[in-house]
Amino acid sequence: MFATHYLDEADAYADRIVMLARGRVVADGTPAEVKAVVSGRRIAATAGFAWTPAVADELAALPGVRSVDQRAGRLSIVSDDSDATLRALLAAHDDLHDIEVTAHTMDDAFLALTESRDDAAHDAQSAQQQPQQSQPEGALR
């Protein structure tokens, strides 16, 4: 047994991974089981076209696409069906190069697990802080 903050190291060497967030266990299983919480694959490519809102909408409409992002000329698409997405992407844009299709990493799984927990905690905290609205007398609830 060992503890690490290097998730790639845990992925490479551990038979079982237990992830903690805010003092609670958020995942417990094999590396493959933990990474399975983040479905799909990431397609990355260098784009030879200008990034515009219309291009973002076009890419988001490709089959299987869950999210689209672009930074410094590098396109990143998360897809539930990377094969269909990549076929459609290449049919529409023959000016892509340096294309990579990768599975999600342990870092992606950790972020997904902790962000969903943070969102739930934030929602609960917001609900506690909101004053309850009073209803007029005789109103139905």
N, C-alpha and C positions, 0 to 999 in steps of 0.2 A: 504494500500500500504506500502511496505517496500523494502529496498534495502539490498542486501547481497552479499558477495563473496563466501558463502558456497552454492554450487550448489545443494547438496543433500537436504539442508534445503528448497531451492526454490522449488525443485521437490516435496517435501513432503507437503508443506503448501500452495503453490501458485496455484490459479486457472488459472492465466495467467502469462507468463514469457516474459520479454523483455530483450534480450541480446545485449550488446553494445561491440563493438571492435573498437578501434581507433576513438572513438567519433561517430560512426555510428551504427544504429540498424542493427544487423545481423540475428536476429530471434525475432518473436513476435507471441505467440500462447500459447496453453495449454502445459503442460509438455510433454504429449504424442506427440503433433505436433512437438515440438522442438526436441525431441529425435528421431523422425522419419527420420530426415535428415541422421542419421547413421543407415543404414539398417543392418539386420542380427543379429547374436548373437555371443557371445564369448564362446568358449569351453576351459576350463582349466583343466589340469590333471597333476598328478605327473607321470613321465615316468620312467619305469623300464629298459629302453634301452639306449644305448649310442647315443648321438646327433652327427650326422655326416652330411655332405652336401648331401649324398644320402638319408638319412632319411628326411631331410628338403624337398628335391625334391619330395619324395614319399608322404609326408603329403600335400604338396602344390597341388598335383595332385588329391587329394580326391575330391569327388563331392561337389560343392558349396564353396570351400575354396577360400577366398580372400587374407588371409595373415597367416603366420606361424611364431612363435617366440618361443624361449626357453631361460629361465633364471634360473639358479640354480636348474636345474632338473625339473622345472615346465614348462609345455608345454602350449602355448596359441595359439588358432586357431580362426580366425574370419571367419565366414561362412554365406553365404546367405541362406543356407538350413542346419541348424544345425542337423536336424533329419537324413538326408542322410549322412552328414559328420560323425556324431557320430556312425551310424551303420557301415560304412566302416572302421572307425578308430578302433572300437572294433573288427571287423572281422580280421583286420591285426595285431593288437597289444592287446593281452590279458593280458599284463603286465602293464596296466594303472590302477591307483587308485586315490582316492580323486577327482573324476570327477565332474566338475561343468559346468552347462550351464546357462549363464546369458544374460539378455538383456543389451544393451548398457546403460550407465549412462548419466546423464546430463553433466558430465565432458567430456565424449566422444563426445557428440554433440557439446559442446563449442569448443573443440579442432578441430573438423572437420570444423566447421563454420569459426573459426579464421585462421586455417592453409590454407584453400582455399583462404581466403581473403589475407593472407600474401603472398601466392604464386603468386596471381594475381598482387599484388603491386610490388613484386620483379620482375616479368616479365616485367611490364610496366616500372619500373625504369631501368632495363637492356636495354630495347629497346631504351630508351631515351639517354643512355650513349654510345651506340655503334655508332661509326662514320659510316656514309653512304658511301658505296663503290662507287667510281666513275666508270662509265661505259665508255668503249671506244666510241669515237665519231661515231655516226651512228649505235650504237648497239640498239637493240630493248629492250624495258622494258616490 
